Amino acid sequence: MTWLCEYIFYSHILLTTILVIILTIRGALSAVHTQDFHPKDWYMPVLASTAFAGIIGFAWQAFTKFSPSKTIRITFWLSPLLTCAVGILLICIGTPVSSVASAIAFVSAIIQSIYACRVNPRLENATLIVSVSIVDKPPKVTDILLSIIIGTLCSAFLVTGIGGATATGTRIDSLFIFLIIASLTWTMQIIENTMQVAVSYVKFIQFAHTDDLAFKSAFKSTIKNSMGGICFASIFVPVVGVITGLARTVSMVSGDVNEFTFSCANCCPGIASWLVAYGNRWGFVHEGVFNRGIQRSSNDTRALFRRREIQNTINSDLTSSFCFLTGVAAGAMSALIGGIWAFVILRSYATGVTMYTFLTGYLLSRVAMAWVQASVSAYYVAYSEYPQNQRLDASHPSYLTFGRQRPQV
Protein backbone atom coordinates (compact mmCIF):
# COMPACT_ATOMS: atom_id res chain seq x y z
CA MET A 1 0.00 0.00 0.00
CA THR A 2 2.72 2.48 0.95
CA TRP A 3 4.82 1.76 -2.15
CA LEU A 4 1.72 2.44 -4.25
CA CYS A 5 1.20 5.81 -2.54
CA GLU A 6 4.83 6.71 -3.20
CA TYR A 7 4.49 5.75 -6.87
CA ILE A 8 1.26 7.76 -7.18
CA PHE A 9 2.91 10.77 -5.55
CA TYR A 10 5.89 10.90 -7.91
CA SER A 11 3.63 10.27 -10.91
CA HIS A 12 1.27 13.02 -9.82
CA ILE A 13 4.22 15.43 -9.45
CA LEU A 14 5.15 14.84 -13.08
CA LEU A 15 1.57 15.16 -14.36
CA THR A 16 0.86 18.24 -12.24
CA THR A 17 4.05 19.92 -13.48
CA ILE A 18 2.99 19.36 -17.08
CA LEU A 19 -0.53 20.63 -16.33
CA VAL A 20 0.73 23.79 -14.62
CA ILE A 21 3.09 24.60 -17.48
CA ILE A 22 0.33 24.14 -20.06
CA LEU A 23 -2.17 26.22 -18.07
CA THR A 24 0.35 29.01 -17.48
CA ILE A 25 1.26 29.24 -21.17
CA ARG A 26 -2.37 29.05 -22.23
CA GLY A 27 -3.33 31.73 -19.72
CA ALA A 28 -0.55 34.03 -20.94
CA LEU A 29 -1.66 33.61 -24.57
CA SER A 30 -5.29 34.19 -23.59
CA ALA A 31 -4.37 37.40 -21.78
CA VAL A 32 -2.57 38.69 -24.87
CA HIS A 33 -5.44 37.96 -27.25
CA THR A 34 -8.55 38.74 -25.16
CA GLN A 35 -7.38 41.32 -22.61
CA ASP A 36 -9.95 39.84 -20.15
CA PHE A 37 -7.26 38.66 -17.74
CA HIS A 38 -4.63 40.94 -16.25
CA PRO A 39 -1.70 38.73 -15.20
CA LYS A 40 0.14 41.42 -13.26
CA ASP A 41 -2.93 42.29 -11.16
CA TRP A 42 -3.50 38.62 -10.29
CA TYR A 43 0.02 37.24 -9.94
CA MET A 44 1.63 40.08 -8.00
CA PRO A 45 -0.55 39.87 -4.85
CA VAL A 46 -0.59 36.06 -4.93
CA LEU A 47 3.16 35.57 -5.35
CA ALA A 48 4.06 38.40 -2.96
CA SER A 49 1.74 36.95 -0.29
CA THR A 50 3.22 33.49 -0.83
CA ALA A 51 6.73 34.85 -0.29
CA PHE A 52 5.49 36.74 2.77
CA ALA A 53 3.99 33.51 4.12
CA GLY A 54 7.41 31.86 3.96
CA ILE A 55 8.94 34.76 5.90
CA ILE A 56 6.16 34.66 8.50
CA GLY A 57 6.55 30.90 8.91
CA PHE A 58 10.29 31.22 9.49
CA ALA A 59 9.80 34.12 11.91
CA TRP A 60 7.10 32.30 13.90
CA GLN A 61 9.20 29.20 14.48
CA ALA A 62 12.10 31.46 15.50
CA PHE A 63 9.85 33.26 18.02
CA THR A 64 8.77 29.85 19.34
CA LYS A 65 12.38 28.82 19.74
CA PHE A 66 13.47 31.92 21.65
CA SER A 67 10.27 32.75 23.57
CA PRO A 68 7.83 29.80 23.59
CA SER A 69 5.67 31.15 26.42
CA LYS A 70 4.87 34.48 24.78
CA THR A 71 4.53 32.96 21.31
CA ILE A 72 2.06 30.29 22.42
CA ARG A 73 -0.14 32.74 24.31
CA ILE A 74 -0.07 35.30 21.50
CA THR A 75 -0.96 32.62 18.94
CA PHE A 76 -4.05 31.41 20.81
CA TRP A 77 -5.44 34.96 20.96
CA LEU A 78 -4.14 36.40 17.69
CA SER A 79 -5.49 33.63 15.46
CA PRO A 80 -9.21 34.30 16.06
CA LEU A 81 -8.68 38.06 15.70
CA LEU A 82 -6.95 37.66 12.35
CA THR A 83 -9.58 35.17 11.20
CA CYS A 84 -12.26 37.72 12.05
CA ALA A 85 -10.34 40.36 10.08
CA VAL A 86 -10.34 38.08 7.04
CA GLY A 87 -14.11 37.67 7.48
CA ILE A 88 -14.54 41.46 7.45
CA LEU A 89 -12.43 41.71 4.27
CA LEU A 90 -14.55 39.05 2.57
CA ILE A 91 -17.74 40.92 3.49
CA CYS A 92 -16.30 44.10 1.96
CA ILE A 93 -15.55 42.23 -1.28
CA GLY A 94 -19.28 41.61 -1.55
CA THR A 95 -19.56 38.59 -3.88
CA PRO A 96 -21.80 35.58 -3.09
CA VAL A 97 -18.75 33.33 -2.67
CA SER A 98 -16.98 35.82 -0.41
CA SER A 99 -20.14 36.17 1.70
CA VAL A 100 -20.24 32.42 2.32
CA ALA A 101 -16.51 32.39 3.05
CA SER A 102 -16.91 35.30 5.48
CA ALA A 103 -19.60 33.41 7.39
CA ILE A 104 -17.25 30.45 7.71
CA ALA A 105 -14.47 32.78 8.88
CA PHE A 106 -16.66 34.34 11.58
CA VAL A 107 -17.86 30.96 12.86
CA SER A 108 -14.26 29.73 12.90
CA ALA A 109 -13.15 32.84 14.82
CA ILE A 110 -15.87 32.29 17.44
CA ILE A 111 -14.92 28.61 17.87
CA GLN A 112 -11.23 29.53 18.17
CA SER A 113 -12.05 32.16 20.81
CA ILE A 114 -14.12 29.73 22.86
CA TYR A 115 -11.37 27.13 22.58
CA ALA A 116 -8.70 29.63 23.64
CA CYS A 117 -10.72 30.55 26.74
CA ARG A 118 -11.27 26.90 27.58
CA VAL A 119 -7.63 25.81 27.30
CA ASN A 120 -6.13 28.94 28.86
CA PRO A 121 -5.38 27.17 32.21
CA ARG A 122 -3.37 24.55 30.29
CA LEU A 123 -1.14 26.95 28.38
CA GLU A 124 1.51 26.82 31.11
CA ASN A 125 1.86 23.06 30.69
CA ALA A 126 1.95 23.49 26.91
CA THR A 127 4.75 26.03 27.27
CA LEU A 128 6.67 23.70 29.58
CA ILE A 129 6.56 20.69 27.26
CA VAL A 130 7.44 22.76 24.19
CA SER A 131 10.31 24.46 25.99
CA VAL A 132 12.04 21.28 27.17
CA SER A 133 11.43 19.53 23.84
CA ILE A 134 13.05 22.12 21.60
CA VAL A 135 15.78 23.54 23.84
CA ASP A 136 18.40 20.83 23.21
CA LYS A 137 20.07 20.99 19.79
CA PRO A 138 17.23 22.01 17.50
CA PRO A 139 17.70 21.60 13.73
CA LYS A 140 20.09 24.02 12.09
CA VAL A 141 18.63 27.22 10.73
CA THR A 142 19.74 26.19 7.24
CA ASP A 143 17.75 22.92 7.45
CA ILE A 144 14.59 24.73 8.53
CA LEU A 145 15.11 27.49 5.99
CA LEU A 146 15.65 24.98 3.18
CA SER A 147 12.34 23.23 3.88
CA ILE A 148 10.53 26.60 3.88
CA ILE A 149 12.22 27.69 0.64
CA ILE A 150 11.28 24.43 -1.07
CA GLY A 151 7.70 24.78 0.14
CA THR A 152 7.53 28.42 -1.00
CA LEU A 153 8.86 27.58 -4.47
CA CYS A 154 6.42 24.67 -4.84
CA SER A 155 3.53 26.91 -3.76
CA ALA A 156 4.55 29.72 -6.10
CA PHE A 157 4.88 27.31 -9.03
CA LEU A 158 1.51 25.69 -8.46
CA VAL A 159 -0.40 28.96 -8.01
CA THR A 160 0.89 30.07 -11.41
CA GLY A 161 -1.14 27.19 -12.81
CA ILE A 162 -4.18 28.42 -10.89
CA GLY A 163 -3.64 31.85 -12.47
CA GLY A 164 -3.49 30.30 -15.92
CA ALA A 165 -6.77 28.45 -15.31
CA THR A 166 -8.35 31.64 -13.94
CA ALA A 167 -7.43 33.46 -17.15
CA THR A 168 -9.81 31.39 -19.27
CA GLY A 169 -12.31 30.47 -16.54
CA THR A 170 -14.12 27.57 -18.23
CA ARG A 171 -15.81 24.72 -16.37
CA ILE A 172 -12.89 22.39 -17.03
CA ASP A 173 -10.60 25.08 -15.59
CA SER A 174 -12.52 24.87 -12.31
CA LEU A 175 -11.62 21.18 -12.22
CA PHE A 176 -7.98 22.01 -12.99
CA ILE A 177 -7.92 24.52 -10.11
CA PHE A 178 -9.33 21.90 -7.74
CA LEU A 179 -6.70 19.37 -8.84
CA ILE A 180 -3.87 21.87 -8.38
CA ILE A 181 -5.12 22.79 -4.90
CA ALA A 182 -5.30 19.10 -3.99
CA SER A 183 -1.77 18.62 -5.34
CA LEU A 184 -0.51 21.66 -3.40
CA THR A 185 -2.06 20.41 -0.17
CA TRP A 186 -0.70 16.87 -0.52
CA THR A 187 2.77 18.04 -1.56
CA MET A 188 3.07 20.48 1.33
CA GLN A 189 1.83 17.83 3.75
CA ILE A 190 4.56 15.51 2.50
CA ILE A 191 7.23 18.19 2.95
CA GLU A 192 5.94 18.86 6.47
CA ASN A 193 5.73 15.19 7.43
CA THR A 194 9.17 14.42 5.97
CA MET A 195 10.54 17.07 8.32
CA GLN A 196 8.53 15.59 11.18
CA VAL A 197 9.86 12.07 10.63
CA ALA A 198 13.49 13.21 10.22
CA VAL A 199 13.46 15.60 13.19
CA SER A 200 11.59 13.19 15.49
CA TYR A 201 14.18 10.52 14.62
CA VAL A 202 17.00 12.86 15.68
CA LYS A 203 15.23 14.07 18.82
CA PHE A 204 14.19 10.55 19.91
CA ILE A 205 17.83 9.44 19.75
CA GLN A 206 18.81 12.47 21.83
CA PHE A 207 16.12 11.94 24.47
CA ALA A 208 16.17 8.15 24.70
CA HIS A 209 19.80 7.21 24.10
CA THR A 210 21.72 10.44 24.82
CA ASP A 211 23.32 10.18 21.40
CA ASP A 212 23.51 12.83 18.72
CA LEU A 213 22.41 11.92 15.21
CA ALA A 214 23.11 14.28 12.34
CA PHE A 215 19.97 15.65 10.73
CA LYS A 216 21.45 14.98 7.31
CA SER A 217 21.75 11.25 8.09
CA ALA A 218 18.21 11.12 9.48
CA PHE A 219 16.87 12.94 6.43
CA LYS A 220 18.61 10.55 4.02
CA SER A 221 17.22 7.60 5.96
CA THR A 222 13.74 9.12 5.84
CA ILE A 223 13.87 9.67 2.07
CA LYS A 224 15.21 6.16 1.49
CA ASN A 225 13.01 4.14 3.84
CA SER A 226 9.91 6.10 4.83
CA MET A 227 8.60 8.00 1.80
CA GLY A 228 5.86 5.47 1.08
CA GLY A 229 4.54 5.69 4.62
CA ILE A 230 4.82 9.49 4.59
CA CYS A 231 2.87 9.74 1.32
CA PHE A 232 0.10 7.58 2.77
CA ALA A 233 0.13 9.37 6.13
CA SER A 234 -0.04 12.76 4.40
CA ILE A 235 -3.51 11.79 3.19
CA PHE A 236 -4.76 9.76 6.15
CA VAL A 237 -3.43 11.69 9.17
CA PRO A 238 -4.92 15.08 8.13
CA VAL A 239 -8.30 13.38 7.66
CA VAL A 240 -7.99 11.90 11.15
CA GLY A 241 -7.01 15.34 12.42
CA VAL A 242 -10.11 16.92 10.90
CA ILE A 243 -12.37 14.25 12.42
CA THR A 244 -10.64 14.61 15.80
CA GLY A 245 -11.04 18.39 15.65
CA LEU A 246 -14.71 17.95 14.77
CA ALA A 247 -15.13 15.56 17.70
CA ARG A 248 -13.55 18.07 20.09
CA THR A 249 -15.69 20.89 18.71
CA VAL A 250 -18.87 18.84 19.08
CA SER A 251 -17.90 17.87 22.63
CA MET A 252 -17.10 21.50 23.48
CA VAL A 253 -20.22 23.20 22.11
CA SER A 254 -22.89 20.52 22.45
CA GLY A 255 -25.07 19.93 25.47
CA ASP A 256 -27.93 17.60 26.14
CA VAL A 257 -30.15 19.76 23.94
CA ASN A 258 -31.78 16.90 22.13
CA GLU A 259 -31.20 13.28 21.25
CA PHE A 260 -29.37 14.13 18.03
CA THR A 261 -26.73 16.40 19.59
CA PHE A 262 -26.33 13.99 22.50
CA SER A 263 -25.67 11.07 20.12
CA CYS A 264 -23.24 13.16 18.03
CA ALA A 265 -21.33 14.20 21.16
CA ASN A 266 -20.84 10.55 22.06
CA CYS A 267 -20.34 9.14 18.56
CA CYS A 268 -17.72 11.54 17.16
CA PRO A 269 -15.08 10.98 19.88
CA GLY A 270 -15.49 7.22 19.50
CA ILE A 271 -14.90 7.35 15.75
CA ALA A 272 -11.95 9.71 16.21
CA SER A 273 -10.37 7.46 18.85
CA TRP A 274 -10.67 4.43 16.57
CA LEU A 275 -9.11 6.24 13.59
CA VAL A 276 -6.27 7.74 15.63
CA ALA A 277 -5.02 4.24 16.42
CA TYR A 278 -4.31 3.69 12.71
CA GLY A 279 -2.79 7.05 11.84
CA ASN A 280 -1.48 9.81 14.11
CA ARG A 281 1.44 12.20 14.35
CA TRP A 282 2.98 10.22 17.22
CA GLY A 283 3.48 7.36 14.77
CA PHE A 284 5.97 9.49 12.84
CA VAL A 285 8.50 8.91 15.63
CA HIS A 286 8.53 5.11 15.26
CA GLU A 287 8.26 5.50 11.49
CA GLY A 288 11.56 7.37 11.50
CA VAL A 289 13.34 5.32 14.17
CA PHE A 290 12.16 1.80 13.31
CA ASN A 291 10.65 2.16 9.81
CA ARG A 292 7.64 0.07 10.78
CA GLY A 293 5.06 1.78 8.60
CA ILE A 294 2.71 4.50 9.74
CA GLN A 295 -0.19 2.19 10.66
CA ARG A 296 1.86 -0.11 12.88
CA SER A 297 3.84 2.81 14.30
CA SER A 298 0.63 4.63 15.22
CA ASN A 299 -0.77 1.52 16.86
CA ASP A 300 2.43 0.88 18.78
CA THR A 301 2.69 4.41 20.15
CA ARG A 302 -0.97 4.47 21.24
CA ALA A 303 -0.48 1.13 23.00
CA LEU A 304 2.64 2.52 24.64
CA PHE A 305 0.75 5.55 25.93
CA ARG A 306 -1.97 3.31 27.34
CA ARG A 307 0.58 1.15 29.16
CA ARG A 308 2.08 4.26 30.79
CA GLU A 309 -1.43 5.53 31.55
CA ILE A 310 -0.76 8.91 29.95
CA GLN A 311 -3.19 8.66 27.02
CA ASN A 312 -5.38 11.40 28.48
CA THR A 313 -2.36 13.69 28.68
CA ILE A 314 -1.56 12.87 25.07
CA ASN A 315 -5.12 13.63 24.02
CA SER A 316 -4.98 16.89 25.97
CA ASP A 317 -1.67 18.05 24.49
CA LEU A 318 -1.93 21.53 22.99
CA THR A 319 1.06 21.35 20.64
CA SER A 320 -1.02 20.33 17.64
CA SER A 321 -3.55 23.08 18.44
CA PHE A 322 -0.73 25.60 18.76
CA CYS A 323 0.75 24.59 15.38
CA PHE A 324 -2.69 24.60 13.77
CA LEU A 325 -3.54 28.07 15.07
CA THR A 326 -0.10 29.27 13.97
CA GLY A 327 -1.02 28.11 10.48
CA VAL A 328 -4.39 29.84 10.67
CA ALA A 329 -2.81 33.09 11.87
CA ALA A 330 -0.12 33.01 9.18
CA GLY A 331 -2.71 32.12 6.55
CA ALA A 332 -4.91 35.00 7.69
CA MET A 333 -1.98 37.43 7.48
CA SER A 334 -1.19 36.28 3.94
CA ALA A 335 -4.87 36.47 2.99
CA LEU A 336 -5.17 40.02 4.31
CA ILE A 337 -2.12 41.17 2.37
CA GLY A 338 -3.11 39.46 -0.87
CA GLY A 339 -6.84 40.16 -0.53
CA ILE A 340 -6.48 43.87 0.27
CA TRP A 341 -3.94 44.29 -2.52
CA ALA A 342 -6.28 42.64 -5.04
CA PHE A 343 -9.29 44.54 -3.67
CA VAL A 344 -7.53 47.86 -4.29
CA ILE A 345 -6.19 46.96 -7.74
CA LEU A 346 -8.99 44.84 -9.26
CA ARG A 347 -11.88 43.89 -7.02
CA SER A 348 -13.05 40.94 -9.12
CA TYR A 349 -9.86 39.03 -8.24
CA ALA A 350 -10.06 39.66 -4.48
CA THR A 351 -12.11 36.63 -3.45
CA GLY A 352 -9.94 34.06 -5.21
CA VAL A 353 -6.70 35.74 -4.21
CA THR A 354 -7.77 35.89 -0.56
CA MET A 355 -8.61 32.18 -0.41
CA TYR A 356 -5.55 30.99 -2.35
CA THR A 357 -3.15 33.07 -0.25
CA PHE A 358 -4.78 31.88 2.97
CA LEU A 359 -4.14 28.27 1.91
CA THR A 360 -0.50 28.86 0.96
CA GLY A 361 0.11 30.83 4.15
CA TYR A 362 -1.40 28.08 6.29
CA LEU A 363 0.55 25.29 4.59
CA LEU A 364 3.89 27.09 4.64
CA SER A 365 3.51 27.90 8.32
CA ARG A 366 2.84 24.24 9.08
CA VAL A 367 6.03 23.31 7.24
CA ALA A 368 7.98 25.85 9.29
CA MET A 369 6.53 24.55 12.58
CA ALA A 370 7.01 20.87 11.74
CA TRP A 371 10.24 20.57 13.73
CA VAL A 372 8.55 21.95 16.87
CA GLN A 373 5.74 19.42 16.68
CA ALA A 374 8.21 16.64 15.90
CA SER A 375 10.32 17.52 18.94
CA VAL A 376 7.32 17.32 21.27
CA SER A 377 6.19 14.02 19.74
CA ALA A 378 9.67 12.57 20.20
CA TYR A 379 9.73 13.70 23.83
CA TYR A 380 6.43 12.02 24.67
CA VAL A 381 7.38 8.76 22.95
CA ALA A 382 10.85 8.74 24.52
CA TYR A 383 9.34 9.33 27.97
CA SER A 384 6.83 6.53 27.42
CA GLU A 385 9.54 4.07 26.45
CA TYR A 386 12.12 5.20 29.02
CA PRO A 387 10.31 7.00 31.88
CA GLN A 388 13.32 6.75 34.21
CA ASN A 389 15.78 8.21 31.72
CA GLN A 390 17.75 11.02 33.37
CA ARG A 391 18.04 12.76 30.01
CA LEU A 392 14.36 13.68 30.29
CA ASP A 393 13.43 16.69 32.38
CA ALA A 394 12.86 15.78 36.01
CA SER A 395 9.70 17.85 36.31
CA HIS A 396 7.86 16.01 33.59
CA PRO A 397 6.83 12.76 35.22
CA SER A 398 4.57 14.77 37.56
CA TYR A 399 3.22 16.75 34.63
CA LEU A 400 2.61 13.65 32.56
CA THR A 401 0.59 12.02 35.31
CA PHE A 402 -2.02 14.78 35.36
CA GLY A 403 -3.63 13.21 32.30
CA ARG A 404 -4.52 10.09 34.26
CA GLN A 405 -7.28 12.04 35.97
CA ARG A 406 -9.61 12.60 33.03
CA PRO A 407 -9.45 13.53 29.36
CA GLN A 408 -9.76 17.20 28.47
CA VAL A 409 -11.11 18.75 25.30
Buried (B, 14 or more C-beta within 10 A) or exposed (E): EBEEBBEBBEEBBEEBBEBBBEBBEBBBEBBEEEEEBBBEBBBBBBBBBBBBBBBBBBEBBBBBBEBBBEBBBBBBBBBBEBBBBBBEBBBBBEBEEBEEBBEEBBEBBBBBBBBBEEBEEBBEBBBBBBBBBBEBEBBEEEBBBBBBEBBBEBBBBBBBBBBBBBBBEEEEBEEBBEBBBEBBBBBBBBBBBBBBBBBBBBBBBBBBEEEEBEBEEBBEBBEEBBBBBBBBBBBBBBEBBEBBBBBBBBBBBBEEEEEEBEEBBEEBBEBBBEBBBBBBBBBBBBBBBBBBBBBBBBBBBBEBBEEBEBBBBBBBBBBBBBBBBBBBBBBBBBBBBBBBBBBEBBEEBBBBBBBBBBBBBBBBBBBBBBBBBBBBBBBBBBBBBBEEEEEBBEEBEEBBBBBEEEBBB
